[in-house]
Amino acid sequence: MEQFLMVAAAHFLALLSPGPDFFLVARTSISAGWKVASGACLGIALANGAFILAAFTGTSALSADSVLFVALQLAGCVYLLYLGVLFIRHAGSGTLEGATPVGRAVLPLPPSRAWCRAAGMGFLSGILNPKNALFYTSLAALLGGAGEGGHRLLYGIWMFCVVLFWDLLVACAIGNRVVLRRFAQALPWLERASGVVLILLGGGVLVVLSVG
C-alpha cells in the first residue's frame, strides 16, 4: 500500500506541472469547447498508456541512449514548435461571443471529425513528449523488481485513468463559459503566452540535444 501511494503521489505531482499536453487541452477547450477537448484528453491518455506499457514490460526501446528515444525527442521538439506557432497564429480566434458550441470558427468540422482531430493531436502531443517517456521509464526503474504482475497492472490502469480524468477536469474547467467570461479579454494573451512557452520548450530541448 505504501508503494502504491508513493507511485500515485509521484505521478500526480508530475501531472500538476504544465506541459505541452496541458496547453493543448486548454487551447482546444477554449477554442472548441470541452466536448471536443475530451478527444484530446483521450488521445493524451492513450499515449501515456503506450509509454506505461512499454516501460513496465521492460522494453529497451525507451532507454535514454536508444535510437527510438532520441528520435522521439527530435520529433517532439518539432511538434512543440509547431504547436507554439499554431497557438500564436490563432490567438484570439476562439472568442466567447462568436464561438459556436462546437467551435466552428476555429475548427470548421462536424463535431465528430473535430473530436477525432483533437484526439489525434492529443495522441501526438503525448507520444512526442520526451518528458512522458523519461518519467515512466524512471518510475519503472525505481520500482525495480517490486510490483510485478498484478501490481504493475494496477499501477498502469490507475495512472491511465488519472491522466484521463485530470485532463478532462482541466478541459471542463477551462471550457466553462462562466469561468472564461471572467477573463475573456486576457484569452488572446494567454494563448500567445502558451505558444511562446511551447516554442521555448522545444527550442530548449533542441539546444540540449545539440550540445550533448
MONORFEN-V982098 format. One record per pair of residues at least 4 apart in sequence whose ideal C-beta (glycine too) atoms are under 6 Angstrom apart, sorted by the first residue. I is the first residue (numbers start at 1). J is the second residue. Records with the same first field share a line. If there is no record, write none. Layout:
BEGIN
I = J ; J
END
This chain:
BEGIN
7 = 155
11 = 159
14 = 135
15 = 166
18 = 22
20 = 80 ; 125 ; 129
21 = 44 ; 125 ; 126
23 = 194 ; 198
24 = 40 ; 125
25 = 37 ; 40 ; 167 ; 170 ; 171
26 = 174
27 = 87
28 = 32 ; 37 ; 40 ; 118
29 = 34 ; 37 ; 171 ; 174 ; 175
30 = 94
31 = 94 ; 103 ; 106
32 = 36 ; 103 ; 106 ; 107
33 = 103 ; 175
34 = 171 ; 172 ; 175
36 = 114 ; 115 ; 118
37 = 171
39 = 115 ; 118 ; 119
40 = 118 ; 122
41 = 164 ; 167 ; 168 ; 171
42 = 119
43 = 119 ; 122 ; 123
44 = 122 ; 126 ; 167
45 = 160 ; 163 ; 164
46 = 123
47 = 123 ; 126 ; 127
48 = 126 ; 163
49 = 160
51 = 55 ; 132 ; 133 ; 136
52 = 56 ; 136 ; 156 ; 159
54 = 59 ; 62
55 = 62 ; 136 ; 137 ; 140
56 = 140 ; 152 ; 156
61 = 66 ; 68
62 = 69 ; 133 ; 137
72 = 76 ; 133
73 = 130
75 = 128
76 = 128 ; 129 ; 130
77 = 202 ; 205 ; 206
79 = 128
80 = 198 ; 201 ; 202
81 = 199 ; 202
83 = 198
84 = 195 ; 198 ; 199
85 = 89
87 = 191 ; 194 ; 195
88 = 192 ; 195
91 = 188 ; 191 ; 192
92 = 188
93 = 106
94 = 99 ; 106
96 = 180 ; 184
98 = 105
99 = 103 ; 105
100 = 104
102 = 111 ; 114
103 = 107
104 = 108
107 = 114
109 = 113 ; 114
123 = 127
124 = 128
130 = 134
131 = 135
143 = 147
147 = 151 ; 152
162 = 166
171 = 175
177 = 181
186 = 190
200 = 204
END
